């Protein structure tokens, strides 16, 4: 009897009697009313069992039982009386119910021995107790709050997280207290078990909870949970099939009956007679249940893994339908474009009439947040929504702009189909402006020229934005693409299409003001100032303008050009000390915003600034970084900047990179070099950046400012390696182009200095002297003049050189140019040696050695050491004991000055000079000026 009776306890005992579903005559009555004979037999069996021993009748999830089973429970509950039977039932707290369900609860609560128990979630302390067997006492206490935050104290979720915990996190053996295991996270990492537990928990709540939770999961990504009632108040066919969602539970135990919260076991079928949809306002009790289950907190999923599990459990069509409906609701409510686009992208749906506009605006918003991936997703979908060529061009240019930030080479592929329309004049003016900029970057000057001529031909019909953009390009060309600027100027003059004005721009005042606004930064002042500096040199006004631009301009895709030109103005005005900190600041910001192209360009600029600071190690470091951040072939014509800086710095430091970059011939497979007109390759074998740098240099680079820098750098390298004729060819070609292009500024590229030094070594001193004198006559600041005096001295008679070199040393020492000062001191040492003044030569050589060592100029240091210089560096502490006056006098004496010359320079007496020197000799423990340490330098 016992086993037979226990066999009646499963849920099938209260289900429809066998054969009823297949018996049409049974109708709905069998589904809602249990068989009286079955109930009587069950009660009889229970009574017999209770006479032998206490009986526990347990029924789980009564909020999900069918109507017939519920009536059966009511029948049994009313007959328990004094029998030794304990009825324990569990149900969700405050479930959605009908009249019969309410009657069932009322009957139970009227029973004198009924008790309702509300079972809550675990406390933080309770979570720690659950974790202790796995993590140990100390570790469990340390991390319990984090685990509680993630699970809300739900035991099912907590156990699932323990299953997801890596086996390596297993703690120390109990019962001994354990320390926190190495690498143990303060918060767990939800995995597959956690996701399954969430779904198990949610399915217990029935269809209403599932639909609410599903709606929250769909809306949460866009932060649009306020639309949940409208999203759920939908036709079931539109909302899609039921999926999965969280449920919380509040249990109850009774004697003889009780209720207990669900949340840990699979759900049954939805009770008959209840509405499975949630229409109208979402009942607060449903959200409360989800919160109590530990799945939601403040209306949002406690962890993204829970939301992901819910969405993954939805079938594709249902999920798509929900996202499409959410997009329409958001758009109609005036939500931001980015929130609407989230759902369009999730649904892969671009068929709405407003979809293209929303997706494009959302892409730009995402780009403003530096979310390049989201921007590209929106634009990819927007491409499917285009209806005509103009829309396709808009999306293609936007995609190019976004992709340019991470890969300039890939950006061109999006706009390549637009080039034919540009050449035939069929592309709109605004689209033409953006396309021309990309073509110039990649050296497509012929196509860019045709496009610019087409725009000039219809200048009078251009809208203000296009006119401002055209004038900005025209102002930019003389500084970066001088030959192209000259061709356009000839076209203007021949066809009388563009009036020539004396001002920096042919745009009207209104157009100029529009230029600043549409480009989102002061680009016009930046580029005109750069052009003016390259043509006529710097002034206080140009430096002030550059500083204003740097202060007023935020870093952005549209303003990067402004910042570049402002930084270069300062570098060419010999104010690299101002430019370097600004560039470092922008570099840090670009790194934080994960923009490789920005980082690469700013690193290239920083390398150029370091060259002007004579900081060869820094120039090498930044140039390598620039050529590694993005592939060299994607640099277009701009590759000349970092590559030139790397070559010049490598020449100074003696690194073999420059040799391999400029002078090693290669076959077709391994790379190749050629003459100055093209097809060069930078093969940096053996260097960290070597594989990234090896790429052909575009021919068009030699029609730009970057080509001048490359020729000068290669000339320097060839001069250092003794290839004098090849070096002179590069340097004179560079000078010829600079003169023809009217950007012959010594502080930009001091080509005459290296050319004069080369001519002097070739025995053509008169030609070299003429170049040096031309250099000194050009506009330039202290550094350029110091370098010019050194070049001039190399072309003079030996007896005339010391005075000129001393003047160069004074200028460079006062300015703090240590590398150029080291070169000047090396030449001065040579001049004294030629004059037989070996003591002076030795003293100056020792100082030049230390300077070369500090600057990383290893070839210069080795050359000076070979001729008898010292590599001494042990005087730092002694020098620190000198007074300011003693140090100043000792420094001048170490540079070769006589006592009388020192007295005249410092406006003191010769006796005072002697006294200072005597004290300095004693403190430094040297016998005379010939033994003054090399550490004495400015």
Buried (B, 14 or more C-beta within 10 A) or exposed (E): EEEEBEEBBEBEBBBBBEEBEEEEEBEEEBBBBBBEEBBEBBBEBBBEBBEEEEBEBEBBBBBBBBBBBBBBBBBBBEEBEEBBBBBBBBBBBEBBBBEBBEBBBEBBEEBEEBBBBEBEBBEBEBBBBBBBEBBBBBBBBBBBBBBBBBBBBBBBBBBBBBEBBEEEBEBBEEEEEBEBBEEBEEEBBBBEBBBBBBBBBBBBBBBBBBBBBBBBBBBBBBEBBEBBBBBBBBEEEEBBEBBBBBBBBBBBBBBBBBBBBBBBBEBBEBBBBBEBBBEEEBBEBBBBBBBBBBBBBEBBBBBEBBBBBBBEBBEEEBBBBBBBBBBBBBBEEEBBBBBBBBBBBBBEBBEBEBBBBBBBBBBBBBBEEBBBEBBBBBBBBBBBBBEEBEBBBBBBBBBBBBBBBBBBBEBBEBBEEBBEBBBEBEBBBBBBBBBBBBBBBBBBBEBBBBBBBBBBBEBEEBEBBBBBBBBBBBBBBBBBBBBBBBBBBEBBEEEEBBEEEEEBBBBBEEBBBBBBEBBBBBBBBBBBBBBBBBBEBBBEEBBEBBBBBBEEBEBBBBBBBBBBBBBBBBBBBBBBEBBBEBBBEBBEBBBEBEBBBBBBBBBBBBBBBBBBBBBBBBBBBBBBBBBBBBBBBBBBBBBBBBBBBBBBBBBBBBBEBBBBBBBBEEEEEEBBBEEBEBEBBBBBBEBEBBEBBBBBBBBBBBBBBBBBBBBBBBBBBBBBBEBBEBBBBBBBBBBEBBEEBBBBBBBBBBBBBBBBBBBBBBEBBEBBBBBBBBBBEBBBBBBBBBBBBBBBBBBBEEEEBBEBBBBBBBBBBEBBBBBBBBBBBBBBBBBBBEBEBEEBBBBBBBBBBBBBBBBBBBBBBBBBBEBBBBBEEEBEEBBEEBEEBBBBBBBBBBBBBBBEBBBEBBEBEBEBBBBBBEBBBEBBEBEEBBBBBBBBBB
